[in-house]
Amino acid sequence: MSSHTETPKGNPRDACVGLDPVGFYIRHPPGPHCLTTFITPEDQLFKTIHMGAAIVDEERYSITIDGLVRHPFLFSLQS
């Protein structure tokens, strides 16, 4: 992940290329007796997704921090 002050190209919403799953999704956590390691694996994590999980184009995805901040900047997934 890199940070810089460049202006993103195009509409930030264009980085979203799909949703998976689409719509509401819930995965309940396993019972305590099913947890066998100190670190919980991703496939056993509790998940609640209300409007679908975004699939993003990593080359176009960015987050801009600006407004009432001293130093506006942009985060991207590009190194």
Stockholm file with secondary structure:
# STOCKHOLM 1.0

chainA/1-79         MSSHTETPKGNPRDACVGLDPVGFYIRHPPGPHCLTTFITPEDQLFKTIHMGAAIVDEERYSITIDGLVRHPFLFSLQS
#=GR chainA/1-79 SS CEEECCCCSSCGGGGEEEESSCSCEEECCCCGGGCCSSSCCGGGSCEEESSCCEEECTTTCEEEECSSCSSCEEEESCC
#=GC SS_cons        CEEECCCCSSCGGGGEEEESSCSCEEECCCCGGGCCSSSCCGGGSCEEESSCCEEECTTTCEEEECSSCSSCEEEESCC
//
